[in-house]
Amino acid sequence: MQRLSLTRTYASAPQGSFLTAGQPIHETHPHKLRPGEITPGISAQEYYARRQLILDSIPDKSLVIIPGNDVQFATNSVFYEFRQDPNFFYLTGFLEPQAALVLYRENENNMESIFFVPGKDYQAELWDGTRSGPNGAIEMFNADRAYPFSEIYSQIELLLKDAETIYMDTFPAKTSNRLPSFFKSHGQNVVKNSLVELFKKAGRKEYKSAVALVEKSRLVKSEAEIDNLRIAAELSSAAYNKAYATGFRTEGQLQAFLDYEFRMAGCEESAYLPVVAGGAHALTIHYTRNDDLLHDGDMVLVDAGGRYGGYCADISRTWPVSGKFTEPQRDLYQACLNVNKECIKLCTASSGLSLHDIHSHSESVMLTELKNCGFTGLTQRQLHVLYPHYIGHNLGIDVHDITQPPRYAKLQPGQVITIEPGVYVPENSELFPKHFRGLGIRIEDDVVVGERDYEVITADTWKEIEDIERAAEGRL
């Protein structure tokens, strides 16, 4: 198959024709997408280049299988909002469920991207909306070939005859839970069973992880990806700053306010289920019930962010419900903020540090800060009670962007990471000063790693005590 030019975008609609797709495209949604873009900020050319990078990195006679996600159902016909598989999204930008990407490299002169997508179906589209179909996958998404998903068995069977190395993540026991999301959907049990048998009969092949292969590419972000992350952070920051200036009676009201502000500002949705933890609920790291009252005198810990163009903001801030810090709240908050600032300074490639090195530094600084606050005789074990989680993680399409993060690898320019120290003082422990008990504080920023500098893309989210209190003075 002839390799495509990297200047290829996607076909424009012929004069007088009506172009439809199973997701927004420029021709139908010019308010969301610029010419050549498949998703906001990311062009068809970039998606094609990502696939080509994978094809260039694998040996001859290799087959890579990347499944998309299926619609998930709560009960019967009640379905959850659809979210595409991050690796499939990264390589295609294709947002419809029940799809798969197959990359095949015979040799350096014969490489191709094959899409398997929902076929055009009048009755299905009447109920569930327009589909791009195989022709749309070729015309708009730069597929070399495309077929209805139901033909995946016969096409993979042909490719397996010559393939020697298979990249996939469906059959090892530890990842067997991936199998249903790939094959078992909308009556595809026959396809599932056929593919299971097909690989059993394929003979001796070398199997490797497709997820690990793709995530190597996802670690360092392109300029377009960083732009999307900046926008998500900027829009989310504005929502936080408005929240400081607004009084809330309940955790649920604050959650609803932030989600509304994210969307009204231009985000597609909240990037993840947020933490809105008033008072001692902040001691639960992933508290997401968000169903209690907010009380003056308490603090509220919020971990939330919007998603823009498929990319996440991840911000944590903690502030007093009343708008004014008490003395213990102020002291403990400032200690956590100092750790946050000190660790952000280390987010450069030239530092030669890994994320794990930064975490170790955060523990050292936190230990000093807490001792200065009156946590006398604090041991390392006790510190792990107060600061039980890691300093941060990679950020991108997913809020925790890489499933097997290279914590011990040196930071690289273009990585985007979070820095999120936290301190959580148990309510009933006599080991720690009484006036701090029941306080939970986390301060999280999103940072683009540079060679000799860094960019805090969440810098617009106020975190200085004076700024938070000043914002609260204007409450209605």
C-alpha positions in Angstrom: 0.0 0.0 0.0 1.4 3.4 -1.0 2.3 5.6 2.0 0.3 8.8 2.3 1.8 12.3 2.3 2.0 13.9 5.7 0.4 17.0 4.1 -2.9 15.1 3.6 -5.8 16.5 5.7 -9.2 15.2 4.9 -11.6 15.6 2.0 -13.7 18.7 1.7 -17.3 18.2 0.8 -17.8 18.5 -3.0 -19.9 21.5 -4.2 -23.5 20.8 -3.5 -23.0 17.7 -1.5 -24.0 17.1 2.1 -21.2 15.6 4.3 -22.2 13.8 7.5 -20.2 12.1 10.1 -20.7 10.4 13.5 -19.0 13.3 15.2 -18.4 17.0 14.7 -16.3 18.0 11.6 -15.4 21.4 10.2 -18.0 21.3 7.5 -20.9 20.7 10.0 -19.4 22.4 13.1 -17.2 25.3 12.0 -17.8 26.9 15.4 -15.9 24.0 17.0 -13.3 22.9 14.4 -11.0 24.7 12.0 -10.4 23.3 8.5 -8.3 20.2 8.7 -9.1 19.4 12.3 -10.6 16.1 13.3 -11.0 17.1 17.0 -10.5 20.6 18.5 -6.9 21.6 18.0 -5.7 18.3 16.5 -5.6 17.9 12.7 -6.1 14.8 10.6 -2.5 15.2 9.6 -1.3 14.9 13.2 -3.5 11.8 13.8 -2.0 10.3 10.6 1.5 11.1 11.7 0.9 9.4 15.1 -0.1 6.2 13.3 2.9 6.5 11.0 5.2 6.9 14.0 3.9 3.6 15.4 4.3 1.8 12.0 7.9 3.1 11.7 8.8 1.8 15.1 7.7 -1.8 14.8 9.5 -4.6 12.9 8.4 -6.0 9.6 5.5 -8.5 9.5 3.9 -6.8 12.6 0.2 -6.4 13.4 -1.1 -3.9 16.0 -4.6 -4.1 17.2 -6.1 -1.1 19.1 -9.8 -1.5 20.2 -12.1 1.4 20.7 -14.6 1.4 23.6 -18.3 0.3 23.5 -21.3 2.0 25.0 -21.7 0.8 28.6 -25.1 0.2 30.1 -26.3 0.9 33.6 -29.4 -1.2 33.2 -31.2 -2.5 30.2 -31.4 0.4 27.7 -30.1 3.0 30.1 -26.6 3.8 28.9 -23.7 5.9 30.3 -22.2 8.8 28.4 -19.8 7.4 25.9 -16.0 7.9 26.4 -13.6 6.6 23.7 -10.6 4.4 24.6 -7.6 6.8 25.0 -5.1 4.9 22.9 -7.7 4.5 20.1 -8.6 8.2 20.3 -4.9 9.2 20.3 -4.3 7.4 17.0 -7.6 8.1 15.2 -9.7 10.9 16.7 -12.6 8.7 16.0 -15.4 9.2 18.5 -17.9 6.5 17.6 -18.3 3.4 19.7 -17.7 -0.2 18.5 -14.7 0.5 16.3 -11.1 -0.8 16.1 -7.8 0.2 14.5 -5.4 -2.3 12.9 -2.0 -1.2 11.9 0.0 -3.6 9.6 3.6 -3.4 8.5 4.8 -5.9 5.9 7.9 -3.9 5.3 9.0 -0.3 5.1 7.3 0.1 1.7 4.1 -1.5 2.7 2.4 -0.2 5.8 -1.3 0.6 6.3 -3.9 1.8 8.8 -7.2 -0.2 8.7 -10.3 1.1 10.4 -13.2 -1.2 11.5 -16.2 1.0 12.2 -20.0 0.8 12.5 -21.4 0.3 9.1 -24.0 2.7 7.7 -27.4 1.5 8.9 -30.6 3.5 8.5 -32.4 2.0 11.4 -29.5 2.2 13.8 -28.8 5.8 12.8 -32.5 6.7 13.3 -32.1 5.8 16.9 -28.5 6.5 17.7 -27.4 9.2 15.3 -25.3 9.5 12.1 -22.4 7.1 11.5 -19.3 8.0 9.5 -19.2 4.5 8.0 -16.2 2.9 6.2 -16.2 5.5 3.4 -16.1 8.3 6.0 -13.2 6.6 7.8 -11.2 6.8 4.5 -12.3 10.3 3.4 -12.2 12.1 6.7 -9.9 10.1 9.0 -7.2 9.1 6.4 -7.7 5.3 6.8 -5.9 3.4 4.1 -8.7 0.8 4.2 -11.9 0.7 6.2 -14.6 -2.0 6.8 -17.7 -2.5 8.8 -16.8 -3.8 12.3 -18.5 -7.1 11.5 -15.7 -7.9 9.0 -12.9 -7.7 11.5 -12.6 -11.5 11.7 -12.1 -12.1 8.0 -9.6 -9.3 7.6 -7.5 -10.1 10.6 -7.5 -13.8 9.5 -5.9 -12.7 6.2 -3.3 -10.5 7.9 -2.4 -13.2 10.4 -1.1 -15.5 7.7 2.1 -13.4 7.3 2.3 -11.6 10.6 5.0 -12.7 13.0 4.6 -10.2 15.8 1.2 -9.2 17.3 0.8 -6.2 19.4 -2.5 -6.5 21.4 -3.8 -6.4 25.0 -6.7 -8.8 25.1 -5.6 -12.3 25.8 -3.1 -12.4 28.7 -5.0 -13.4 31.9 -4.1 -10.1 33.6 -5.8 -8.1 30.9 -8.6 -10.5 30.0 -11.1 -7.9 31.2 -10.3 -6.0 28.0 -11.9 -8.6 25.9 -15.6 -7.6 26.3 -14.9 -4.0 25.4 -13.3 -5.0 22.1 -15.5 -7.9 20.9 -18.7 -8.2 22.9 -21.1 -5.5 21.8 -24.3 -5.2 19.9 -24.6 -8.9 19.1 -20.9 -9.4 18.4 -20.5 -12.5 20.5 -20.0 -14.6 17.3 -17.2 -12.2 16.3 -15.7 -12.5 19.7 -15.7 -16.3 19.8 -14.4 -16.4 16.2 -11.5 -14.2 17.1 -10.6 -16.1 20.2 -10.5 -19.3 18.1 -8.6 -17.5 15.3 -5.7 -16.5 17.5 -5.6 -19.9 19.1 -5.2 -21.4 15.7 -2.7 -18.8 14.4 0.3 -20.9 15.4 3.4 -19.5 17.1 3.4 -15.8 17.1 5.3 -13.3 19.3 2.8 -11.3 21.4 3.6 -7.8 22.8 1.6 -5.1 24.5 -0.1 -2.6 22.2 -0.8 -0.3 25.1 2.8 -0.1 26.0 3.7 0.6 22.4 1.3 3.5 22.1 1.9 5.0 25.5 5.6 5.6 24.6 4.3 8.0 22.0 1.8 9.6 24.4 4.3 10.5 27.1 5.7 13.6 25.4 3.1 15.9 24.1 3.0 17.7 20.7 2.5 21.5 20.6 -1.1 21.0 19.6 -1.7 18.7 22.6 0.0 21.2 25.0 -2.2 24.0 23.5 -5.3 21.9 24.3 -4.1 21.3 27.8 -3.4 25.0 28.2 -7.0 25.9 27.1 -8.5 23.2 29.5 -6.4 24.7 32.3 -7.3 28.3 31.6 -11.0 27.6 31.3 -10.9 25.5 34.5 -9.0 28.2 36.3 -11.6 30.8 35.6 -14.3 28.5 37.1 -12.3 28.0 40.3 -11.8 31.7 40.7 -15.5 32.3 40.3 -16.1 29.6 42.9 -14.0 31.4 45.5 -16.2 34.4 45.1 -19.5 32.4 45.4 -21.0 31.0 48.6 -22.3 27.4 48.6 -24.5 25.6 51.1 -23.7 22.1 49.9 -20.9 20.1 48.2 -23.3 19.2 45.4 -24.0 22.9 44.6 -20.3 23.5 44.3 -19.8 20.5 42.1 -22.7 21.6 39.8 -21.3 25.2 39.7 -17.9 24.0 38.5 -19.3 21.6 35.9 -21.6 24.4 34.6 -18.7 26.9 34.4 -16.4 24.4 32.7 -19.0 23.8 30.0 -20.1 27.4 29.6 -16.5 28.5 29.2 -16.0 26.0 26.3 -15.0 22.6 27.8 -16.8 19.5 26.6 -17.4 18.2 30.1 -15.8 17.7 33.5 -12.6 15.7 32.9 -13.4 13.2 35.7 -15.7 12.7 38.7 -14.7 15.6 41.0 -13.8 15.6 44.7 -15.8 18.2 46.6 -15.0 17.4 50.2 -16.1 19.7 53.0 -14.6 19.4 56.5 -13.3 16.0 57.5 -14.5 14.5 54.2 -11.2 15.9 52.8 -9.4 13.1 54.7 -10.7 10.7 52.1 -8.4 11.1 49.1 -11.0 10.2 46.5 -14.1 11.4 48.2 -16.7 11.7 45.4 -20.0 11.4 47.2 -20.3 15.2 47.3 -23.6 15.0 49.2 -23.0 16.8 52.5 -23.5 20.4 53.8 -20.7 22.9 53.8 -20.2 24.6 57.2 -18.5 27.9 58.1 -15.4 27.2 60.0 -14.5 24.2 57.8 -12.4 24.1 54.6 -13.5 22.5 51.4 -11.1 20.5 49.2 -11.9 20.4 45.5 -10.2 18.3 42.9 -11.8 19.0 39.5 -11.1 20.1 36.0 -12.6 20.5 32.6 -11.8 18.6 29.4 -11.1 20.5 26.1 -10.4 18.8 22.8 -10.2 15.5 24.6 -7.5 16.7 27.0 -7.8 17.2 30.8 -7.2 19.8 33.3 -6.5 18.4 36.8 -6.6 21.1 39.6 -6.9 20.8 43.4 -7.5 23.7 45.6 -8.6 24.0 49.3 -10.2 27.0 50.8 -12.3 28.1 53.8 -16.0 27.8 53.4 -16.4 31.2 55.1 -13.8 32.8 52.9 -11.4 33.5 55.8 -8.7 31.1 57.0 -8.4 30.4 60.7 -4.9 30.4 62.1 -4.4 26.6 62.1 -5.9 26.5 58.6 -3.6 29.2 57.4 -0.5 27.6 58.9 -1.2 24.1 57.5 -2.2 25.5 54.1 0.9 27.6 53.8 3.1 24.5 54.6 1.4 22.5 51.8 1.7 25.5 49.4 5.4 25.8 50.1 5.9 22.1 49.2 3.9 22.7 46.0 6.1 25.7 45.0 9.4 24.0 45.8 8.5 20.9 43.8 7.3 22.9 40.8 10.8 24.5 40.5 12.3 21.0 39.8 10.1 20.3 36.8 12.8 20.7 34.1 14.6 18.1 32.0 18.0 19.8 32.8 17.5 19.0 36.5 18.1 15.3 35.6 15.3 14.3 38.0 12.5 11.8 37.7 9.0 12.1 39.1 10.1 9.8 41.9 13.0 12.1 42.7 10.6 15.0 43.0 8.3 12.9 45.2 11.3 12.1 47.5 12.1 15.8 47.7 8.4 16.6 48.4 8.6 14.3 51.5 11.7 16.0 52.7 10.2 19.5 52.4 6.9 18.4 53.8 8.6 16.9 56.9 10.4 20.2 57.5 7.3 22.3 56.9 5.2 20.2 59.3 7.8 20.3 62.0 7.8 24.1 61.7 4.1 24.0 62.2 4.5 22.2 65.5 4.4 18.5 64.5 7.3 17.7 66.9 9.1 14.4 66.7 7.5 13.5 63.4 8.8 10.2 62.0 8.9 9.1 58.4 6.2 6.6 59.1 4.0 9.3 60.6 4.7 11.5 57.6 3.2 8.7 55.4 0.0 8.9 57.5 -0.2 12.6 56.9 1.0 12.6 53.3 0.0 9.1 51.9 -0.1 9.7 48.1 2.4 10.4 45.3 3.5 13.9 44.3 1.9 13.7 40.9 1.3 11.9 37.6 1.3 12.4 33.8 -1.6 14.3 32.4 -3.1 14.3 28.9 -6.0 12.5 27.3 -6.5 10.8 30.6 -6.3 12.5 34.0 -3.8 9.7 34.9 -2.4 9.6 31.4 -0.1 6.6 31.3 -1.2 3.2 32.8 2.4 2.3 33.6 4.0 5.6 34.4 7.8 5.8 34.1 8.2 7.2 37.6 12.0 6.5 37.7 12.7 7.8 34.2 14.2 11.3 33.9 11.7 14.0 32.9 11.6 15.0 29.3 10.7 18.3 27.6 7.1 18.1 26.6 5.9 15.9 29.4 2.9 17.4 31.3 2.7 16.4 34.9 0.8 17.3 38.0 2.4 18.5 41.3 0.0 17.8 44.1 1.3 17.6 47.7 -1.3 17.0 50.3 -1.6 16.8 54.1 -4.4 15.0 55.9 -4.5 15.0 59.7 -6.6 12.2 61.2 -9.5 13.4 63.4 -8.9 11.2 66.4 -5.1 10.7 66.4 -3.3 12.0 69.5 0.0 11.8 67.7 -0.6 15.2 66.0 -1.5 18.7 67.3 -5.1 19.0 68.2 -5.8 22.2 66.4 -4.9 20.6 63.0 -6.9 17.4 63.5 -9.6 16.9 60.8 -7.9 19.2 58.3 -7.3 17.9 54.8 -5.5 20.1 52.2 -4.3 19.4 48.7 -2.9 21.9 46.2 -2.4 20.6 42.7 -1.1 22.3 39.6 -0.4 21.2 36.0 3.1 21.7 34.7 4.7 21.5 31.2 8.2 20.3 31.5 10.8 22.3 29.6 14.5 21.7 29.0 15.6 24.5 31.4 12.3 26.0 32.4 8.7 25.0 33.1 5.2 26.3 32.5 2.5 26.2 35.2 -0.5 26.1 32.9 -2.8 26.3 36.0 -1.1 29.4 37.3 -4.3 31.5 36.8 -6.0 29.4 39.5 -5.5 31.5 42.6 -3.7 29.7 45.5 -2.1 32.4 47.6 -4.0 32.9 50.9 -4.4 36.7 50.2 -5.8 36.1 46.7 -8.4 33.5 47.9 -9.5 35.7 50.8 -9.7 38.8 48.5 -11.9 36.8 46.0 -14.2 35.8 48.8 -14.7 39.4 49.9 -16.8 40.0 46.8 -19.3 37.2 47.5 -23.0 37.9 46.8 
